[in-house]
Amino acid sequence: MSQEDTLIKKLLSEKEKDVAFKELLHLYKERLYWHIRKMVLNHDDADDVLQNTFIKVYQNIQNFKGESKIYSWMYRIATNEAITFLKAKAKRNNNSLEKEKDLAIKNLETDVYFEGDEIQLKLQKAIATLPEKQQLVFNMKYFDETTYEELSEILETSVGALKSSYHIAVKKITAYLTEN
Amino acid sequence: MNNNKLHIKQPGFKTPKNYFEKLESQIMEEVSLKSKLSKENPFKVPENYFDELEHRVLNQTSDNKKQPKVVSIYRNKMFRYVAGIAALLLVFFSIFKLQQTVSSETNTITQIESYIENGFLDLSYLDYEALLTDEMLEDTSFISNLEQEELFEYLSYEIDEIHLTTD
């Protein structure tokens, strides 16, 4: 039995659930944080989404069927939580999703937890121009170097479609950076 | 030597149409992007954020479940207000319900009286007699309230009609 299988077995057992969850939290907190942070940009928002993600993982662990790897399942929860969060925030502020994203990038200029230079800020602006799915693929492939197989499991999309999505994203970003 | 074929034997594998042309442009674009940008993460987190995060998440899951904080609802100010309002509503609805019951009973009695008065109930004095119990017949206290003269007067008028038995 692999290490992951043992962890899942513990998570599904009433007796060992809490200990196993602590281990899961310790293992994946940073990876999931950076995944969420690249989507929502702001630290406080990332913190909210990350906490909600882990609480959902804890509450719904019995629904994990083991058809994919546990981190793929958690990534899917984190992605959905981040998208839901962004939509709710835009609605609360009476903005479109695009407008809300523009504001988030503008706020990066004064964010104490963003230390990027001008070109890195421009890269964030370029990523924001992409459709939601291309943003996800680009961030996970370019920064996190996630394999296409892992991406396919997380985003439930074929490897071929993901490759095409990534190359379109690279092309658009290169064009944006050249123009600006 | 033919550079296009090198020494590679083709064991039946094929590539998608224009694959190598596309591949070249894709690699060049990616290399160009990487040369412009460093992959260094520009986002930062507060100091000790990840350690604190673990505690906060665990506080919201396992710890709370094991040691739930008990707060007496009687000490809660909001509970007192809600209880007060609930008591008032209970009294209000009890009175309302009572009035409804009395009112429906009054209506029923009025309907019965009207039914009898209109002559729809045809009962003889013998039918009434059958409804009386022995105790009720033995109770003659109501007679003492009658003046003797009134009694004689009543009997003198009604004696012919009422059948009296003397054993």
Interface residues (C-beta under 8 A of the other chain):
Chain A: K17 D18 F21 K22 L25 H26 K29 E30 Y33 W34 R37 K38 L41 H43 D47 L50 Q51 F54 I55 Y58 V112 Y113 F114 E115 G116 D117 I119 Q120 L121 L123 Y142 F143 H167 V170 K171 I173 T174 L177
Chain B: Q26 E29 E30 S32 L33 K36 L37 S38 K39 E40 N41 P42 F43 K44 V45 P46 Y49 F50 L53 E54 R56 V57 L58 Q60 T61 S62 K66
